[in-house]
């Protein structure tokens, strides 16, 4: 009896390369985001799409907080249209980062999602900043 993994053959290598490399245009991971932030010139704005209450409890240092429902043209007009945003939310069980990325893309901004969100950030061993602490 054939198992579910082998039910469909794997894609040819060229198609697999295309598919997996295309993911990097849409997402980054916590490790690469951390390294970019540590460089001092990350080249993006890190956007926490969670509620202000959750942001206050703990967020990635240097992130701005705009809940995905509050991402509108007038609020984002202070950013150059070429500003790259990297969005995150609570983690893989949350779609707030994808909602924020969609809103930003609809406004014409380049955007990537930080896969793993806060859960992934903590899994990597990185710390969170809290309101009242210096970012």
Secondary structure, DSSP 8 states (H G I E B T S, - for coil): ---TTTSS----HHHHHHHHHHHTTTEEEHHHHHHHHHTS--SSEEEE-S-HHHHHH-B-TT-EE--GGG--HHHHTTS-TT--EEEE-S-TT--HHHHHHHHHHHTT--EEEEETHHHHHHHTT---B-TTS--
